[in-house]
Amino acid sequence: MDRALALLAEAHVLVLDETGEIRMAHPFSAVETSFRVRTPGTDYWANCAWDALAIPLLLDVDGRTRTACPRSGAAIDLAVTNGRVAPAGGAVVRFPVPARRFWDDIGFT
């Protein structure tokens, strides 16, 4: 494994897969997920709903992510317009573990 990547992973800047390749560079995902962020310039994969909102804010562009609730299958529409998170029809983002435990299994969180 590349030592520089290993150091970044140890600092929780990146997440590497089992082969040492980049899997996550927060808030971006290097693998396809259920959080496709569409922006005017290109599309990106996010790791979770929180990251799907962070990508357009980080890039200072509008963005939209259409996904589904993993529990009910209900459609969820997340949008950032003019630097603001737009209402998502009452959607609630749930964090299944406390923030202090996110890095115990960041792929799950």
N, CA, C and O atoms as CSV, one atom per row, in Angstrom:
chain,resi,resn,atom,element,x,y,z
A,1,MET,N,N,0.855,-1.175,0.000
A,1,MET,CA,C,0.000,0.000,0.000
A,1,MET,C,C,0.897,1.233,0.000
A,1,MET,O,O,1.924,1.272,0.677
A,2,ASP,N,N,0.496,2.224,-0.761
A,2,ASP,CA,C,1.223,3.485,-0.828
A,2,ASP,C,C,1.226,4.151,0.546
A,2,ASP,O,O,0.166,4.334,1.144
A,3,ARG,N,N,2.404,4.515,1.051
A,3,ARG,CA,C,2.527,5.072,2.402
A,3,ARG,C,C,1.756,6.378,2.558
A,3,ARG,O,O,1.161,6.616,3.610
A,4,ALA,N,N,1.754,7.229,1.531
A,4,ALA,CA,C,1.022,8.502,1.612
A,4,ALA,C,C,-0.477,8.246,1.760
A,4,ALA,O,O,-1.145,8.902,2.559
A,5,LEU,N,N,-1.001,7.300,0.994
A,5,LEU,CA,C,-2.423,6.965,1.113
A,5,LEU,C,C,-2.725,6.373,2.486
A,5,LEU,O,O,-3.760,6.666,3.085
A,6,ALA,N,N,-1.828,5.552,2.969
A,6,ALA,CA,C,-2.023,4.953,4.293
A,6,ALA,C,C,-2.072,6.034,5.375
A,6,ALA,O,O,-2.898,5.964,6.286
A,7,LEU,N,N,-1.200,7.021,5.278
A,7,LEU,CA,C,-1.204,8.120,6.251
A,7,LEU,C,C,-2.501,8.924,6.176
A,7,LEU,O,O,-3.054,9.308,7.206
A,8,LEU,N,N,-2.984,9.178,4.964
A,8,LEU,CA,C,-4.251,9.902,4.811
A,8,LEU,C,C,-5.411,9.076,5.361
A,8,LEU,O,O,-6.335,9.625,5.961
A,9,ALA,N,N,-5.367,7.775,5.161
A,9,ALA,CA,C,-6.414,6.909,5.714
A,9,ALA,C,C,-6.362,6.899,7.239
A,9,ALA,O,O,-7.402,6.942,7.896
A,10,GLU,N,N,-5.176,6.844,7.794
A,10,GLU,CA,C,-5.027,6.876,9.256
A,10,GLU,C,C,-5.561,8.186,9.840
A,10,GLU,O,O,-6.064,8.215,10.963
A,11,ALA,N,N,-5.448,9.263,9.070
A,11,ALA,CA,C,-5.934,10.577,9.521
A,11,ALA,C,C,-7.423,10.773,9.208
A,11,ALA,O,O,-7.972,11.849,9.448
A,12,HIS,N,N,-8.075,9.731,8.672
A,12,HIS,CA,C,-9.498,9.762,8.321
A,12,HIS,C,C,-9.817,10.777,7.240
A,12,HIS,O,O,-10.901,11.361,7.234
A,13,VAL,N,N,-8.881,10.992,6.325
A,13,VAL,CA,C,-9.112,11.845,5.168
A,13,VAL,C,C,-9.639,11.001,4.007
A,13,VAL,O,O,-10.482,11.451,3.232
A,14,LEU,N,N,-9.139,9.791,3.901
A,14,LEU,CA,C,-9.547,8.835,2.871
A,14,LEU,C,C,-9.973,7.527,3.524
A,14,LEU,O,O,-9.643,7.248,4.676
A,15,VAL,N,N,-10.708,6.740,2.764
A,15,VAL,CA,C,-10.984,5.354,3.143
A,15,VAL,C,C,-10.477,4.498,1.986
A,15,VAL,O,O,-10.825,4.724,0.827
A,16,LEU,N,N,-9.667,3.533,2.318
A,16,LEU,CA,C,-9.105,2.640,1.304
A,16,LEU,C,C,-9.840,1.307,1.323
A,16,LEU,O,O,-10.334,0.868,2.361
A,17,ASP,N,N,-9.902,0.670,0.155
A,17,ASP,CA,C,-10.505,-0.659,0.115
A,17,ASP,C,C,-9.453,-1.692,0.502
A,17,ASP,O,O,-8.328,-1.340,0.855
A,18,GLU,N,N,-9.823,-2.962,0.434
A,18,GLU,CA,C,-8.927,-4.029,0.871
A,18,GLU,C,C,-7.669,-4.160,0.013
A,18,GLU,O,O,-6.696,-4.784,0.437
A,19,THR,N,N,-7.679,-3.574,-1.198
A,19,THR,CA,C,-6.493,-3.621,-2.068
A,19,THR,C,C,-5.636,-2.365,-1.948
A,19,THR,O,O,-4.590,-2.264,-2.588
A,20,GLY,N,N,-6.079,-1.396,-1.124
A,20,GLY,CA,C,-5.319,-0.164,-0.963
A,20,GLY,C,C,-5.740,0.950,-1.900
A,20,GLY,O,O,-5.131,2.019,-1.913
A,21,GLU,N,N,-6.782,0.703,-2.686
A,21,GLU,CA,C,-7.304,1.742,-3.581
A,21,GLU,C,C,-8.258,2.653,-2.813
A,21,GLU,O,O,-8.852,2.245,-1.815
A,22,ILE,N,N,-8.397,3.879,-3.283
A,22,ILE,CA,C,-9.287,4.828,-2.622
A,22,ILE,C,C,-10.739,4.417,-2.826
A,22,ILE,O,O,-11.183,4.214,-3.956
A,23,ARG,N,N,-11.465,4.297,-1.736
A,23,ARG,CA,C,-12.901,4.003,-1.770
A,23,ARG,C,C,-13.714,5.266,-1.496
A,23,ARG,O,O,-14.744,5.499,-2.128
A,24,MET,N,N,-13.243,6.077,-0.549
A,24,MET,CA,C,-13.926,7.325,-0.196
A,24,MET,C,C,-12.892,8.426,0.004
A,24,MET,O,O,-11.836,8.209,0.599
A,25,ALA,N,N,-13.213,9.595,-0.497
A,25,ALA,CA,C,-12.469,10.820,-0.206
A,25,ALA,C,C,-13.560,11.822,0.133
A,25,ALA,O,O,-14.075,12.528,-0.733
A,26,HIS,N,N,-13.888,11.863,1.381
A,26,HIS,CA,C,-15.082,12.572,1.856
A,26,HIS,C,C,-15.174,13.975,1.306
A,26,HIS,O,O,-14.213,14.742,1.365
A,27,PRO,N,N,-16.358,14.313,0.760
A,27,PRO,CA,C,-17.617,13.581,0.775
A,27,PRO,C,C,-17.844,12.704,-0.469
A,27,PRO,O,O,-18.950,12.208,-0.681
A,28,PHE,N,N,-16.820,12.517,-1.275
A,28,PHE,CA,C,-16.960,11.779,-2.529
A,28,PHE,C,C,-16.741,10.289,-2.339
A,28,PHE,O,O,-15.936,9.864,-1.510
A,29,SER,N,N,-17.476,9.496,-3.126
A,29,SER,CA,C,-17.282,8.053,-3.148
A,29,SER,C,C,-16.644,7.678,-4.481
A,29,SER,O,O,-17.021,8.202,-5.529
A,30,ALA,N,N,-15.694,6.785,-4.433
A,30,ALA,CA,C,-15.056,6.311,-5.659
A,30,ALA,C,C,-15.804,5.123,-6.257
A,30,ALA,O,O,-15.449,4.635,-7.330
A,31,VAL,N,N,-16.831,4.663,-5.565
A,31,VAL,CA,C,-17.639,3.553,-6.057
A,31,VAL,C,C,-19.096,4.002,-6.152
A,31,VAL,O,O,-19.524,4.923,-5.457
A,32,GLU,N,N,-19.829,3.349,-7.005
A,32,GLU,CA,C,-21.246,3.676,-7.179
A,32,GLU,C,C,-22.003,3.401,-5.887
A,32,GLU,O,O,-21.802,2.380,-5.229
A,33,THR,N,N,-22.886,4.347,-5.539
A,33,THR,CA,C,-23.727,4.213,-4.354
A,33,THR,C,C,-25.158,4.581,-4.743
A,33,THR,O,O,-25.428,4.887,-5.905
A,34,SER,N,N,-26.060,4.554,-3.789
A,34,SER,CA,C,-27.441,4.965,-4.065
A,34,SER,C,C,-27.604,6.480,-3.944
A,34,SER,O,O,-28.725,6.987,-3.959
A,35,PHE,N,N,-26.485,7.204,-3.823
A,35,PHE,CA,C,-26.518,8.657,-3.694
A,35,PHE,C,C,-25.759,9.301,-4.851
A,35,PHE,O,O,-24.612,9.722,-4.701
A,36,ARG,N,N,-26.415,9.369,-6.004
A,36,ARG,CA,C,-25.831,10.014,-7.189
A,36,ARG,C,C,-26.171,11.494,-7.133
A,36,ARG,O,O,-27.346,11.861,-7.151
A,37,VAL,N,N,-25.170,12.335,-7.064
A,37,VAL,CA,C,-25.354,13.778,-6.971
A,37,VAL,C,C,-25.225,14.372,-8.371
A,37,VAL,O,O,-24.160,14.316,-8.986
A,38,ARG,N,N,-26.308,14.934,-8.858
A,38,ARG,CA,C,-26.305,15.549,-10.190
A,38,ARG,C,C,-26.068,17.041,-10.047
A,38,ARG,O,O,-26.784,17.728,-9.320
A,39,THR,N,N,-25.055,17.535,-10.748
A,39,THR,CA,C,-24.752,18.965,-10.756
A,39,THR,C,C,-24.734,19.427,-12.207
A,39,THR,O,O,-24.720,18.589,-13.109
A,40,PRO,N,N,-24.734,20.733,-12.460
A,40,PRO,CA,C,-24.716,21.201,-13.847
A,40,PRO,C,C,-23.513,20.704,-14.646
A,40,PRO,O,O,-23.634,20.484,-15.851
A,41,GLY,N,N,-22.366,20.523,-14.014
A,41,GLY,CA,C,-21.164,20.135,-14.744
A,41,GLY,C,C,-20.962,18.647,-14.901
A,41,GLY,O,O,-20.523,18.184,-15.953
A,42,THR,N,N,-21.277,17.899,-13.872
A,42,THR,CA,C,-21.054,16.448,-13.890
A,42,THR,C,C,-21.807,15.807,-12.735
A,42,THR,O,O,-22.392,16.499,-11.901
A,43,ASP,N,N,-21.789,14.509,-12.693
A,43,ASP,CA,C,-22.404,13.767,-11.591
A,43,ASP,C,C,-21.295,13.190,-10.711
A,43,ASP,O,O,-20.190,12.904,-11.174
A,44,TYR,N,N,-21.625,13.028,-9.435
A,44,TYR,CA,C,-20.691,12.463,-8.465
A,44,TYR,C,C,-21.426,11.415,-7.648
A,44,TYR,O,O,-22.654,11.430,-7.567
A,45,TRP,N,N,-20.676,10.507,-7.045
A,45,TRP,CA,C,-21.248,9.565,-6.090
A,45,TRP,C,C,-20.919,10.063,-4.690
A,45,TRP,O,O,-19.787,10.461,-4.414
A,46,ALA,N,N,-21.910,10.037,-3.814
A,46,ALA,CA,C,-21.721,10.395,-2.412
A,46,ALA,C,C,-21.830,9.122,-1.576
A,46,ALA,O,O,-22.413,8.128,-2.008
A,47,ASN,N,N,-21.264,9.168,-0.385
A,47,ASN,CA,C,-21.278,8.010,0.501
A,47,ASN,C,C,-22.584,7.849,1.253
A,47,ASN,O,O,-22.942,6.738,1.645
A,48,CYS,N,N,-23.305,8.950,1.459
A,48,CYS,CA,C,-24.516,8.933,2.268
A,48,CYS,C,C,-25.309,10.215,1.986
A,48,CYS,O,O,-24.877,11.055,1.196
A,49,ALA,N,N,-26.458,10.358,2.626
A,49,ALA,CA,C,-27.293,11.548,2.426
A,49,ALA,C,C,-26.556,12.814,2.846
A,49,ALA,O,O,-26.620,13.837,2.164
A,50,TRP,N,N,-25.862,12.735,3.966
A,50,TRP,CA,C,-25.113,13.888,4.464
A,50,TRP,C,C,-24.087,14.338,3.421
A,50,TRP,O,O,-23.979,15.529,3.132
A,51,ASP,N,N,-23.337,13.389,2.857
A,51,ASP,CA,C,-22.335,13.713,1.841
A,51,ASP,C,C,-22.982,14.199,0.552
A,51,ASP,O,O,-22.412,15.034,-0.151
A,52,ALA,N,N,-24.171,13.684,0.233
A,52,ALA,CA,C,-24.882,14.130,-0.971
A,52,ALA,C,C,-25.230,15.613,-0.883
A,52,ALA,O,O,-25.268,16.301,-1.903
A,53,LEU,N,N,-25.480,16.105,0.311
A,53,LEU,CA,C,-25.726,17.536,0.505
A,53,LEU,C,C,-24.406,18.311,0.532
A,53,LEU,O,O,-24.353,19.458,0.088
A,54,ALA,N,N,-23.360,17.701,1.042
A,54,ALA,CA,C,-22.072,18.385,1.165
A,54,ALA,C,C,-21.406,18.642,-0.177
A,54,ALA,O,O,-20.759,19.675,-0.347
A,55,ILE,N,N,-21.546,17.738,-1.130
A,55,ILE,CA,C,-20.840,17.888,-2.404
A,55,ILE,C,C,-21.206,19.186,-3.119
A,55,ILE,O,O,-20.297,19.939,-3.466
A,56,PRO,N,N,-22.490,19.495,-3.363
A,56,PRO,CA,C,-22.787,20.764,-4.034
A,56,PRO,C,C,-22.351,21.985,-3.214
A,56,PRO,O,O,-21.926,22.997,-3.770
A,57,LEU,N,N,-22.462,21.874,-1.891
A,57,LEU,CA,C,-22.040,22.993,-1.044
A,57,LEU,C,C,-20.531,23.195,-1.143
A,57,LEU,O,O,-20.065,24.332,-1.211
A,58,LEU,N,N,-19.772,22.119,-1.152
A,58,LEU,CA,C,-18.319,22.191,-1.263
A,58,LEU,C,C,-17.902,22.772,-2.615
A,58,LEU,O,O,-16.963,23.564,-2.696
A,59,LEU,N,N,-18.606,22.375,-3.671
A,59,LEU,CA,C,-18.268,22.822,-5.027
A,59,LEU,C,C,-18.909,24.154,-5.399
A,59,LEU,O,O,-18.613,24.705,-6.459
A,60,ASP,N,N,-19.782,24.678,-4.541
A,60,ASP,CA,C,-20.494,25.933,-4.774
A,60,ASP,C,C,-21.318,25.874,-6.068
A,60,ASP,O,O,-21.273,26.782,-6.898
A,61,VAL,N,N,-22.073,24.773,-6.210
A,61,VAL,CA,C,-22.970,24.586,-7.351
A,61,VAL,C,C,-24.297,24.057,-6.835
A,61,VAL,O,O,-24.391,23.589,-5.700
A,62,ASP,N,N,-25.315,24.133,-7.669
A,62,ASP,CA,C,-26.585,23.497,-7.339
A,62,ASP,C,C,-26.440,21.994,-7.553
A,62,ASP,O,O,-25.654,21.557,-8.394
A,63,GLY,N,N,-27.185,21.217,-6.806
A,63,GLY,CA,C,-27.123,19.772,-6.966
A,63,GLY,C,C,-28.383,19.102,-6.469
A,63,GLY,O,O,-29.091,19.635,-5.614
A,64,ARG,N,N,-28.656,17.930,-7.011
A,64,ARG,CA,C,-29.844,17.178,-6.612
A,64,ARG,C,C,-29.496,15.702,-6.564
A,64,ARG,O,O,-28.785,15.176,-7.421
A,65,THR,N,N,-30.022,15.047,-5.528
A,65,THR,CA,C,-29.850,13.609,-5.360
A,65,THR,C,C,-31.212,12.993,-5.140
A,65,THR,O,O,-31.917,13.335,-4.191
A,66,ARG,N,N,-31.576,12.087,-6.019
A,66,ARG,CA,C,-32.817,11.324,-5.844
A,66,ARG,C,C,-32.411,9.931,-5.409
A,66,ARG,O,O,-31.663,9.236,-6.096
A,67,THR,N,N,-32.921,9.539,-4.254
A,67,THR,CA,C,-32.574,8.241,-3.686
A,67,THR,C,C,-33.821,7.663,-3.029
A,67,THR,O,O,-34.925,8.164,-3.240
A,68,ALA,N,N,-33.652,6.643,-2.257
A,68,ALA,CA,C,-34.803,6.028,-1.585
A,68,ALA,C,C,-34.429,5.692,-0.154
A,68,ALA,O,O,-33.269,5.420,0.156
A,69,CYS,N,N,-35.414,5.714,0.697
A,69,CYS,CA,C,-35.228,5.311,2.085
A,69,CYS,C,C,-34.854,3.827,2.096
A,69,CYS,O,O,-35.564,3.009,1.510
A,70,PRO,N,N,-33.749,3.470,2.755
A,70,PRO,CA,C,-33.349,2.066,2.757
A,70,PRO,C,C,-34.323,1.161,3.511
A,70,PRO,O,O,-34.333,-0.054,3.308
A,71,ARG,N,N,-35.120,1.743,4.361
A,71,ARG,CA,C,-36.057,0.941,5.156
A,71,ARG,C,C,-37.401,0.769,4.448
A,71,ARG,O,O,-37.898,-0.350,4.319
A,72,SER,N,N,-37.992,1.886,3.986
A,72,SER,CA,C,-39.336,1.828,3.408
A,72,SER,C,C,-39.348,1.818,1.891
A,72,SER,O,O,-40.333,1.407,1.277
A,73,GLY,N,N,-38.259,2.268,1.283
A,73,GLY,CA,C,-38.227,2.387,-0.171
A,73,GLY,C,C,-38.843,3.674,-0.678
A,73,GLY,O,O,-38.882,3.902,-1.887
A,74,ALA,N,N,-39.327,4.525,0.223
A,74,ALA,CA,C,-39.942,5.800,-0.181
A,74,ALA,C,C,-38.904,6.689,-0.860
A,74,ALA,O,O,-37.746,6.754,-0.445
A,75,ALA,N,N,-39.347,7.365,-1.906
A,75,ALA,CA,C,-38.462,8.264,-2.649
A,75,ALA,C,C,-38.036,9.444,-1.771
A,75,ALA,O,O,-38.831,9.990,-1.007
A,76,ILE,N,N,-36.764,9.821,-1.900
A,76,ILE,CA,C,-36.219,10.972,-1.192
A,76,ILE,C,C,-35.518,11.841,-2.224
A,76,ILE,O,O,-34.727,11.353,-3.031
A,77,ASP,N,N,-35.813,13.129,-2.189
A,77,ASP,CA,C,-35.230,14.081,-3.122
A,77,ASP,C,C,-34.468,15.122,-2.304
A,77,ASP,O,O,-35.071,15.943,-1.613
A,78,LEU,N,N,-33.134,15.081,-2.387
A,78,LEU,CA,C,-32.288,16.024,-1.667
A,78,LEU,C,C,-31.786,17.065,-2.659
A,78,LEU,O,O,-31.316,16.712,-3.741
A,79,ALA,N,N,-31.879,18.335,-2.304
A,79,ALA,CA,C,-31.454,19.376,-3.235
A,79,ALA,C,C,-30.715,20.488,-2.512
A,79,ALA,O,O,-31.036,20.850,-1.380
A,80,VAL,N,N,-29.714,21.018,-3.205
A,80,VAL,CA,C,-29.011,22.224,-2.775
A,80,VAL,C,C,-29.170,23.228,-3.904
A,80,VAL,O,O,-28.788,22.962,-5.043
A,81,THR,N,N,-29.740,24.388,-3.579
A,81,THR,CA,C,-29.969,25.441,-4.573
A,81,THR,C,C,-29.468,26.759,-4.007
A,81,THR,O,O,-29.843,27.165,-2.907
A,82,ASN,N,N,-28.613,27.420,-4.782
A,82,ASN,CA,C,-28.046,28.704,-4.359
A,82,ASN,C,C,-27.412,28.630,-2.970
A,82,ASN,O,O,-27.547,29.552,-2.165
A,83,GLY,N,N,-26.723,27.532,-2.701
A,83,GLY,CA,C,-26.007,27.398,-1.441
A,83,GLY,C,C,-26.855,27.045,-0.238
A,83,GLY,O,O,-26.383,27.091,0.898
A,84,ARG,N,N,-28.102,26.695,-0.484
A,84,ARG,CA,C,-29.005,26.347,0.614
A,84,ARG,C,C,-29.612,24.967,0.368
A,84,ARG,O,O,-29.916,24.589,-0.763
A,85,VAL,N,N,-29.775,24.242,1.448
A,85,VAL,CA,C,-30.433,22.946,1.353
A,85,VAL,C,C,-31.919,23.205,1.201
A,85,VAL,O,O,-32.535,23.856,2.044
A,86,ALA,N,N,-32.492,22.692,0.121
A,86,ALA,CA,C,-33.913,22.890,-0.153
A,86,ALA,C,C,-34.726,21.867,0.640
A,86,ALA,O,O,-34.242,20.768,0.912
A,87,PRO,N,N,-35.945,22.217,1.007
A,87,PRO,CA,C,-36.794,21.256,1.724
A,87,PRO,C,C,-36.930,19.951,0.944
A,87,PRO,O,O,-37.023,19.952,-0.284
A,88,ALA,N,N,-36.939,18.864,1.660
A,88,ALA,CA,C,-37.011,17.535,1.034
A,88,ALA,C,C,-38.295,16.821,1.417
A,88,ALA,O,O,-38.285,15.612,1.648
A,89,GLY,N,N,-39.390,17.545,1.486
A,89,GLY,CA,C,-40.672,16.909,1.741
A,89,GLY,C,C,-40.759,16.191,3.070
A,89,GLY,O,O,-41.401,15.145,3.163
A,90,GLY,N,N,-40.132,16.727,4.096
A,90,GLY,CA,C,-40.220,16.118,5.415
A,90,GLY,C,C,-39.254,14.980,5.644
A,90,GLY,O,O,-39.361,14.281,6.652
A,91,ALA,N,N,-38.299,14.769,4.729
A,91,ALA,CA,C,-37.325,13.690,4.911
A,91,ALA,C,C,-36.465,13.964,6.135
A,91,ALA,O,O,-36.169,15.111,6.467
A,92,VAL,N,N,-36.078,12.897,6.789
A,92,VAL,CA,C,-35.214,12.974,7.958
A,92,VAL,C,C,-33.986,12.122,7.686
A,92,VAL,O,O,-34.101,10.970,7.270
A,93,VAL,N,N,-32.809,12.691,7.922
A,93,VAL,CA,C,-31.575,11.924,7.788
A,93,VAL,C,C,-31.284,11.299,9.140
A,93,VAL,O,O,-31.173,11.994,10.150
A,94,ARG,N,N,-31.164,9.991,9.148
A,94,ARG,CA,C,-30.925,9.257,10.396
A,94,ARG,C,C,-29.497,8.739,10.403
A,94,ARG,O,O,-29.029,8.173,9.416
A,95,PHE,N,N,-28.818,8.932,11.502
A,95,PHE,CA,C,-27.482,8.390,11.680
A,95,PHE,C,C,-27.605,7.161,12.566
A,95,PHE,O,O,-27.977,7.281,13.733
A,96,PRO,N,N,-27.300,5.978,12.035
A,96,PRO,CA,C,-27.547,4.737,12.768
A,96,PRO,C,C,-26.620,4.506,13.957
A,96,PRO,O,O,-26.886,3.637,14.788
A,97,VAL,N,N,-25.548,5.265,14.045
A,97,VAL,CA,C,-24.640,5.154,15.192
A,97,VAL,C,C,-24.268,6.556,15.653
A,97,VAL,O,O,-24.362,7.497,14.866
A,98,PRO,N,N,-23.855,6.721,16.886
A,98,PRO,CA,C,-23.428,8.045,17.363
A,98,PRO,C,C,-22.198,8.520,16.586
A,98,PRO,O,O,-21.377,7.706,16.162
A,99,ALA,N,N,-22.073,9.823,16.402
A,99,ALA,CA,C,-20.959,10.400,15.640
A,99,ALA,C,C,-19.598,9.941,16.163
A,99,ALA,O,O,-18.677,9.744,15.371
A,100,ARG,N,N,-19.454,9.769,17.455
A,100,ARG,CA,C,-18.167,9.348,18.016
A,100,ARG,C,C,-17.763,7.942,17.561
A,100,ARG,O,O,-16.613,7.537,17.729
A,101,ARG,N,N,-18.722,7.197,16.981
A,101,ARG,CA,C,-18.444,5.825,16.539
A,101,ARG,C,C,-18.444,5.682,15.018
A,101,ARG,O,O,-18.328,4.566,14.511
A,102,PHE,N,N,-18.572,6.791,14.278
A,102,PHE,CA,C,-18.615,6.733,12.815
A,102,PHE,C,C,-17.451,5.925,12.242
A,102,PHE,O,O,-17.653,5.090,11.360
A,103,TRP,N,N,-16.246,6.164,12.732
A,103,TRP,CA,C,-15.059,5.541,12.136
A,103,TRP,C,C,-14.862,4.101,12.586
A,103,TRP,O,O,-13.931,3.444,12.121
A,104,ASP,N,N,-15.700,3.593,13.468
A,104,ASP,CA,C,-15.622,2.169,13.818
A,104,ASP,C,C,-15.905,1.314,12.590
A,104,ASP,O,O,-15.309,0.251,12.416
A,105,ASP,N,N,-16.823,1.784,11.732
A,105,ASP,CA,C,-17.157,1.110,10.475
A,105,ASP,C,C,-17.719,2.150,9.526
A,105,ASP,O,O,-18.925,2.188,9.285
A,106,ILE,N,N,-16.847,2.998,8.984
A,106,ILE,CA,C,-17.271,4.137,8.168
A,106,ILE,C,C,-18.020,3.687,6.917
A,106,ILE,O,O,-18.851,4.440,6.408
A,107,GLY,N,N,-17.758,2.509,6.416
A,107,GLY,CA,C,-18.491,2.005,5.251
A,107,GLY,C,C,-19.953,1.747,5.556
A,107,GLY,O,O,-20.806,1.888,4.680
A,108,PHE,N,N,-20.250,1.373,6.785
A,108,PHE,CA,C,-21.633,1.159,7.211
A,108,PHE,C,C,-22.311,2.475,7.558
A,108,PHE,O,O,-23.461,2.717,7.189
A,109,THR,N,N,-21.580,3.319,8.271
A,109,THR,CA,C,-22.142,4.567,8.754
A,109,THR,C,C,-22.530,5.439,7.600
A,109,THR,O,O,-23.027,6.546,7.803
